[in-house]
Amino acid sequence: MARTVVVGIDGSSSALRAARWAAREARRRSAQLHLLHCDVKSLVVVPDMPVVPPRQTLLESVREEAEESLRLAKEQVGEVAPDVVVETEFRMEAPASGLVEQSRRADVVVLGSRGLGGFTGLLIGSVAIAVAAHARCPVAVVRGEHEPDQTEPVVVGVSGSAHDAAALGYAFELAAAREVPLRAVHAWHSLAWDEARLRNRIDEGWAAVQSDEERLLTEVLAGWSEERPDVVVQRFAPLNKPARALLTHAEQAQLVVVGARGRGGFTGLVLGSTSQQLVQHSPCPVVIAR
């Protein structure tokens, strides 16, 4: 099966930025690009009234808008990656379900950070979070008003849980392909102090807890660094909330990678709170790895 990068297109400037980002990603992966426009307006059934356009007229109008959006997106792709093979598709389907279905056959699904038309609501993360929570592949949300500096590092969130594997694997791959450093950020907070008390280490103070968290980060990264010695890894273990720490590092990064859930995940949740906050507030693109 050919490698494929899928992009949600809706006619917004945000979706066009996502298409450009996805085009570069497809070129790096030697993958084809699939531009998908989903819209549910054409499924609306209206009564027979003189002021209401017939259903066929509505469908044609929606299709024309979709084709124009796809044409503009394809033009953007051609500007940054003219050698990438591009397919376009219009579906009469809800955006989230259409993109999740496509994720079954994709290497990565890419979305803009603001919606228009079929993707209205993405600004507050509804579609992005739904897709990130249920997709079968990594999901990239292209945030930021400007294209990221390709010389900036890739940032990855490390929670110390089993969910780190997907994020670390993807982050090391991206950093190697872009030939930039990888910043591994493991944020910890006052709960670690409670754990220290339970281990009767309260007399050793915060320095002991900091040392433990730094050691955890080093141990988590050890195997990955051995497999990818070409990637320069920078380690950070700040006393901070995970989302806040990652957002700080995102200000000087071209991309942030996180897992779908972290160490603090609750049973039944399909997307962690840190991932959701990054999808909604990051100044640069975010990848939810799985």
Secondary structure as a PSIPRED ss2 file (coil, helix, strand):
# PSIPRED VFORMAT (PSIPRED V4.0)

   1 M C   1.000  0.000  0.000
   2 A C   1.000  0.000  0.000
   3 R C   1.000  0.000  0.000
   4 T E   0.000  0.000  1.000
   5 V E   0.000  0.000  1.000
   6 V E   0.000  0.000  1.000
   7 V E   0.000  0.000  1.000
   8 G E   0.000  0.000  1.000
   9 I C   1.000  0.000  0.000
  10 D C   1.000  0.000  0.000
  11 G C   1.000  0.000  0.000
  12 S C   1.000  0.000  0.000
  13 S H   0.000  1.000  0.000
  14 S H   0.000  1.000  0.000
  15 A H   0.000  1.000  0.000
  16 L H   0.000  1.000  0.000
  17 R H   0.000  1.000  0.000
  18 A H   0.000  1.000  0.000
  19 A H   0.000  1.000  0.000
  20 R H   0.000  1.000  0.000
  21 W H   0.000  1.000  0.000
  22 A H   0.000  1.000  0.000
  23 A H   0.000  1.000  0.000
  24 R H   0.000  1.000  0.000
  25 E H   0.000  1.000  0.000
  26 A H   0.000  1.000  0.000
  27 R H   0.000  1.000  0.000
  28 R H   0.000  1.000  0.000
  29 R H   0.000  1.000  0.000
  30 S C   1.000  0.000  0.000
  31 A C   1.000  0.000  0.000
  32 Q E   0.000  0.000  1.000
  33 L E   0.000  0.000  1.000
  34 H E   0.000  0.000  1.000
  35 L E   0.000  0.000  1.000
  36 L E   0.000  0.000  1.000
  37 H E   0.000  0.000  1.000
  38 C E   0.000  0.000  1.000
  39 D C   1.000  0.000  0.000
  40 V C   1.000  0.000  0.000
  41 K H   0.000  1.000  0.000
  42 S H   0.000  1.000  0.000
  43 L H   0.000  1.000  0.000
  44 V C   1.000  0.000  0.000
  45 V C   1.000  0.000  0.000
  46 V C   1.000  0.000  0.000
  47 P C   1.000  0.000  0.000
  48 D C   1.000  0.000  0.000
  49 M C   1.000  0.000  0.000
  50 P C   1.000  0.000  0.000
  51 V C   1.000  0.000  0.000
  52 V C   1.000  0.000  0.000
  53 P C   1.000  0.000  0.000
  54 P C   1.000  0.000  0.000
  55 R H   0.000  1.000  0.000
  56 Q H   0.000  1.000  0.000
  57 T H   0.000  1.000  0.000
  58 L H   0.000  1.000  0.000
  59 L H   0.000  1.000  0.000
  60 E H   0.000  1.000  0.000
  61 S H   0.000  1.000  0.000
  62 V H   0.000  1.000  0.000
  63 R H   0.000  1.000  0.000
  64 E H   0.000  1.000  0.000
  65 E H   0.000  1.000  0.000
  66 A H   0.000  1.000  0.000
  67 E H   0.000  1.000  0.000
  68 E H   0.000  1.000  0.000
  69 S H   0.000  1.000  0.000
  70 L H   0.000  1.000  0.000
  71 R H   0.000  1.000  0.000
  72 L H   0.000  1.000  0.000
  73 A H   0.000  1.000  0.000
  74 K H   0.000  1.000  0.000
  75 E H   0.000  1.000  0.000
  76 Q H   0.000  1.000  0.000
  77 V H   0.000  1.000  0.000
  78 G H   0.000  1.000  0.000
  79 E H   0.000  1.000  0.000
  80 V H   0.000  1.000  0.000
  81 A C   1.000  0.000  0.000
  82 P C   1.000  0.000  0.000
  83 D C   1.000  0.000  0.000
  84 V C   1.000  0.000  0.000
  85 V C   1.000  0.000  0.000
  86 V E   0.000  0.000  1.000
  87 E E   0.000  0.000  1.000
  88 T E   0.000  0.000  1.000
  89 E E   0.000  0.000  1.000
  90 F E   0.000  0.000  1.000
  91 R E   0.000  0.000  1.000
  92 M C   1.000  0.000  0.000
  93 E C   1.000  0.000  0.000
  94 A C   1.000  0.000  0.000
  95 P H   0.000  1.000  0.000
  96 A H   0.000  1.000  0.000
  97 S H   0.000  1.000  0.000
  98 G H   0.000  1.000  0.000
  99 L H   0.000  1.000  0.000
 100 V H   0.000  1.000  0.000
 101 E H   0.000  1.000  0.000
 102 Q H   0.000  1.000  0.000
 103 S H   0.000  1.000  0.000
 104 R C   1.000  0.000  0.000
 105 R C   1.000  0.000  0.000
 106 A C   1.000  0.000  0.000
 107 D C   1.000  0.000  0.000
 108 V E   0.000  0.000  1.000
 109 V E   0.000  0.000  1.000
 110 V E   0.000  0.000  1.000
 111 L E   0.000  0.000  1.000
 112 G E   0.000  0.000  1.000
 113 S C   1.000  0.000  0.000
 114 R C   1.000  0.000  0.000
 115 G C   1.000  0.000  0.000
 116 L C   1.000  0.000  0.000
 117 G H   0.000  1.000  0.000
 118 G H   0.000  1.000  0.000
 119 F H   0.000  1.000  0.000
 120 T C   1.000  0.000  0.000
 121 G C   1.000  0.000  0.000
 122 L H   0.000  1.000  0.000
 123 L H   0.000  1.000  0.000
 124 I H   0.000  1.000  0.000
 125 G C   1.000  0.000  0.000
 126 S H   0.000  1.000  0.000
 127 V H   0.000  1.000  0.000
 128 A H   0.000  1.000  0.000
 129 I H   0.000  1.000  0.000
 130 A H   0.000  1.000  0.000
 131 V H   0.000  1.000  0.000
 132 A H   0.000  1.000  0.000
 133 A H   0.000  1.000  0.000
 134 H H   0.000  1.000  0.000
 135 A C   1.000  0.000  0.000
 136 R C   1.000  0.000  0.000
 137 C C   1.000  0.000  0.000
 138 P C   1.000  0.000  0.000
 139 V E   0.000  0.000  1.000
 140 A E   0.000  0.000  1.000
 141 V E   0.000  0.000  1.000
 142 V E   0.000  0.000  1.000
 143 R C   1.000  0.000  0.000
 144 G C   1.000  0.000  0.000
 145 E C   1.000  0.000  0.000
 146 H C   1.000  0.000  0.000
 147 E C   1.000  0.000  0.000
 148 P C   1.000  0.000  0.000
 149 D C   1.000  0.000  0.000
 150 Q C   1.000  0.000  0.000
 151 T C   1.000  0.000  0.000
 152 E C   1.000  0.000  0.000
 153 P C   1.000  0.000  0.000
 154 V E   0.000  0.000  1.000
 155 V E   0.000  0.000  1.000
 156 V E   0.000  0.000  1.000
 157 G E   0.000  0.000  1.000
 158 V C   1.000  0.000  0.000
 159 S C   1.000  0.000  0.000
 160 G C   1.000  0.000  0.000
 161 S C   1.000  0.000  0.000
 162 A C   1.000  0.000  0.000
 163 H C   1.000  0.000  0.000
 164 D H   0.000  1.000  0.000
 165 A H   0.000  1.000  0.000
 166 A H   0.000  1.000  0.000
 167 A H   0.000  1.000  0.000
 168 L H   0.000  1.000  0.000
 169 G H   0.000  1.000  0.000
 170 Y H   0.000  1.000  0.000
 171 A H   0.000  1.000  0.000
 172 F H   0.000  1.000  0.000
 173 E H   0.000  1.000  0.000
 174 L H   0.000  1.000  0.000
 175 A H   0.000  1.000  0.000
 176 A H   0.000  1.000  0.000
 177 A H   0.000  1.000  0.000
 178 R H   0.000  1.000  0.000
 179 E C   1.000  0.000  0.000
 180 V C   1.000  0.000  0.000
 181 P C   1.000  0.000  0.000
 182 L E   0.000  0.000  1.000
 183 R E   0.000  0.000  1.000
 184 A E   0.000  0.000  1.000
 185 V E   0.000  0.000  1.000
 186 H C   1.000  0.000  0.000
 187 A C   1.000  0.000  0.000
 188 W E   0.000  0.000  1.000
 189 H C   1.000  0.000  0.000
 190 S C   1.000  0.000  0.000
 191 L H   0.000  1.000  0.000
 192 A H   0.000  1.000  0.000
 193 W H   0.000  1.000  0.000
 194 D H   0.000  1.000  0.000
 195 E H   0.000  1.000  0.000
 196 A H   0.000  1.000  0.000
 197 R H   0.000  1.000  0.000
 198 L H   0.000  1.000  0.000
 199 R C   1.000  0.000  0.000
 200 N C   1.000  0.000  0.000
 201 R C   1.000  0.000  0.000
 202 I H   0.000  1.000  0.000
 203 D H   0.000  1.000  0.000
 204 E H   0.000  1.000  0.000
 205 G H   0.000  1.000  0.000
 206 W H   0.000  1.000  0.000
 207 A H   0.000  1.000  0.000
 208 A H   0.000  1.000  0.000
 209 V H   0.000  1.000  0.000
 210 Q H   0.000  1.000  0.000
 211 S H   0.000  1.000  0.000
 212 D H   0.000  1.000  0.000
 213 E H   0.000  1.000  0.000
 214 E H   0.000  1.000  0.000
 215 R H   0.000  1.000  0.000
 216 L H   0.000  1.000  0.000
 217 L H   0.000  1.000  0.000
 218 T H   0.000  1.000  0.000
 219 E H   0.000  1.000  0.000
 220 V H   0.000  1.000  0.000
 221 L H   0.000  1.000  0.000
 222 A H   0.000  1.000  0.000
 223 G H   0.000  1.000  0.000
 224 W H   0.000  1.000  0.000
 225 S H   0.000  1.000  0.000
 226 E H   0.000  1.000  0.000
 227 E H   0.000  1.000  0.000
 228 R C   1.000  0.000  0.000
 229 P C   1.000  0.000  0.000
 230 D C   1.000  0.000  0.000
 231 V C   1.000  0.000  0.000
 232 V C   1.000  0.000  0.000
 233 V E   0.000  0.000  1.000
 234 Q E   0.000  0.000  1.000
 235 R E   0.000  0.000  1.000
 236 F E   0.000  0.000  1.000
 237 A C   1.000  0.000  0.000
 238 P C   1.000  0.000  0.000
 239 L E   0.000  0.000  1.000
 240 N C   1.000  0.000  0.000
 241 K C   1.000  0.000  0.000
 242 P H   0.000  1.000  0.000
 243 A H   0.000  1.000  0.000
 244 R H   0.000  1.000  0.000
 245 A H   0.000  1.000  0.000
 246 L H   0.000  1.000  0.000
 247 L H   0.000  1.000  0.000
 248 T H   0.000  1.000  0.000
 249 H H   0.000  1.000  0.000
 250 A H   0.000  1.000  0.000
 251 E C   1.000  0.000  0.000
 252 Q C   1.000  0.000  0.000
 253 A C   1.000  0.000  0.000
 254 Q C   1.000  0.000  0.000
 255 L E   0.000  0.000  1.000
 256 V E   0.000  0.000  1.000
 257 V E   0.000  0.000  1.000
 258 V E   0.000  0.000  1.000
 259 G E   0.000  0.000  1.000
 260 A C   1.000  0.000  0.000
 261 R C   1.000  0.000  0.000
 262 G C   1.000  0.000  0.000
 263 R C   1.000  0.000  0.000
 264 G C   1.000  0.000  0.000
 265 G C   1.000  0.000  0.000
 266 F C   1.000  0.000  0.000
 267 T C   1.000  0.000  0.000
 268 G C   1.000  0.000  0.000
 269 L C   1.000  0.000  0.000
 270 V C   1.000  0.000  0.000
 271 L C   1.000  0.000  0.000
 272 G C   1.000  0.000  0.000
 273 S H   0.000  1.000  0.000
 274 T H   0.000  1.000  0.000
 275 S H   0.000  1.000  0.000
 276 Q H   0.000  1.000  0.000
 277 Q H   0.000  1.000  0.000
 278 L H   0.000  1.000  0.000
 279 V H   0.000  1.000  0.000
 280 Q H   0.000  1.000  0.000
 281 H H   0.000  1.000  0.000
 282 S C   1.000  0.000  0.000
 283 P C   1.000  0.000  0.000
 284 C C   1.000  0.000  0.000
 285 P C   1.000  0.000  0.000
 286 V E   0.000  0.000  1.000
 287 V E   0.000  0.000  1.000
 288 I E   0.000  0.000  1.000
 289 A E   0.000  0.000  1.000
 290 R C   1.000  0.000  0.000
